[in-house]
Amino acid sequence: MTSFDYQPRTRIVFGPGRIETLGELASELGARRAVVVSDPGVIAAGHTAKGIAALERAGIETHLFDGVHENPTTDNVEAGAKFARRYDPEVLIGLGGGSSMDCCKGINFVFSNGGEVKDYWGVGKALRAMLPMIAVPTTAGTGSETQSFALISDAKTHVKMACGDKKASCRIAVLDPELTVTQPPRVTALTGIDAVSHALETFVTSRRNPVSLAFSRESWRLLAGNFARVLENPEDLAARGSMLLGASFAGLAIENSMLGAAHALANPLTSTFDVPHGQAVGVMLPHVIRFNAAAVEEQYHDLLHESQNGSPLPKLEGGVDGLADFVGALLTKASLATTLRSLGVDPLRLPHLATQAAKQWTAGFNPRPVRDEELLELYQQAY
């Protein structure tokens, strides 16, 4: 019997056109002043303006902070906190991809509790209440909208800091699939494979429990069954909706289960060789699946049972190898690299990468224990 403590903290509002309700939702939280945190690409696509218009229709004074970059840094958060102090908002809104939502959470930590972002590196470091937040994701990837963690990179060392606190959970997540249609194909590919990895890793971690398994299983069904569809037809709104909902469910799974070795292996690739996160996780995931099978083959088979009845998911009879091959095929279909060699990773640096991977927090939740030696072997297999 597995113990767990699950408390739903984020209201999920899902459906096409739901961004138009953003003002009403913010009003329900009692807010009259808002700061919207967004990035230049989302602003250029017109999504931010649509959200601001909805807020202003509800009579909410709105100010835009646009200083968000991919993999938000401590500098981005400090600039955003300074911006927030100028306008003293009553609600913060992260409108964009995972970077915008994580930056929004980071701003909230510093604005509400003072100090610097690094003061909140870890879990439960915020001592005071935080402003209510609304997340409006424009990508189907990180699932940040349903998590209480913000990933912020140190601007000097480039180390990714996971800052987690239940008070940092968004009050509302607005999931509008129409906002994801404008994603460039590469963004769809990178965020999609990241979301798929979340479903697969959370299903087998050492912290898995009945709540996380329910979210992992449904997110896998939604994501793996629709990823190829959005790659083939980016305008398929039903498939886009399934990806967006699947990514959010995977975020809920992470919140209740955590991640594993694929993410531990990915982070050093991003910090050392600037490999995009989704690409880094994707290239390692098939090898981690095969490695973990020695400990959780039964769990993988349980997940494969979701693939029956004409589903496009991998078939049960293919076993764990079929599951790993399915992920590899998704990478190829998404025009993503399947080897570290093709990403320009220096083979002489693999031992160093393995040492760094062993220090990653998520390595401790992998269902099969991993040390430097095992992680180095996984890098070598992916090379």
Buried (B, 14 or more C-beta within 10 A) or exposed (E): EEEEEBEEBBEBBBEBEBBBBBBBBBBBBEBEBBBBBBBEBBBEBEBBBBBBBBBEEBEBBBBBBBBBBEBBBBBBBBBBBBBBEEBEBBBBBBBBBBBBBBBBBBBBBBBBBEEEBBBBBEEEBBEEEBBBBBBBBBBBBBBBBBBBBBBBBBBEEEBBBBBBBEBBBBBBBBBBBBBBBBBEEBBBBBBBBBBBBBBBBBBBBBBBBEBBBBBBBBBBBBBBBBBBBBBEEBEBBEBBBBBBBBBBBBBBBBBBBBBBBBBBBBBBBBBBBEBBBBBBBBBBBBBBBBBBBEBBEEBBBBBBEBBEEEEEBBEBEBBBEBBBBBBBBBBEEBEBBBEBEEBEBEEEBBBBBBBBBBEBBBBBBBBBEBEBEBBBBBBBBBB
